[in-house]
Amino acid sequence: MGIRIADTPEADRPRERLWNTGPAALADRELVALLLRNGIRGLGALSLADALLMEFGSLRALAAAETEEISSNPGIGPVKAATLVAAFELGRRVRSEPDLRIRPITKPRDLVSVVGPQLSGRRRETVLVVVLDARNVPTRTVLVSAGAADGSPVPIREILNAVLRNDGVAFAVAHNHPSGEPTPSVSDIESTRALAEAARTVSLRFVDHVIVAGEEWSSLKEGGLLT
């Protein structure tokens, strides 16, 4: 039987330790246990957290898991799974939220630094649009598509609507390749060119389209594929 949080000295409980020493002092299992809130009969929240981390192998793998995969573990269920997935998604968004003091996007690496954290660890192709002001400074990132594991089309209408809705005058697009290969596909090239043409019709500047694959990335503009 796992030790319950209620059976541990108050000062050693995750919530109290967070208040007294700060969240950075807590182990992964303690932070996960706080999100789970409680355990089940015979298995406390800390033991459930241990079981989850052991099942997925690492915190990074748990953060990349689908809601259904997490909820299928004994003692978790849909509510706890949704809480975990939401927490990990918030973490991605915070890391990728543009800093208004950031320098303008002048090269592909600048763009990758903005979108990389939000695309990191995703197992499905996800399309982001980075809304830019007149100086090419990012003002917002918007997730416009999260498709199947083997591909996500570039949604032209949704991208342009996201830019216009957020008062952008320019934009960039990014998506990930879960395969780990950053080379643009034929579909990537064709959809990027169609997006560029559509952007011109509504007087928006299309700055670049980058593909992120783990630590690797490629730029369609840098590769001469965006005109």
Buried (B, 14 or more C-beta within 10 A) or exposed (E): EBEBBEEBEEEEBBBBBBEEEEEEEBEBBBBBBBBBEEBBEEBBBBBBBBBBBEBBEEBEBBBBBEEEBBBEBEBBEEEBBEBBBEBBEEEBEEEBBBEEEEEBBEEBEBBBEBBBBBBBBBEBBBBBBBBBBEEBBBBBBBBBBEBEEEBBBBBBEBBBBBBBEBEBBBBBBBBBBBEEEBEBEEEBBEBBBEBBEBBEEEEBBBBBBBBBBBEEBBBBBBBEBBE
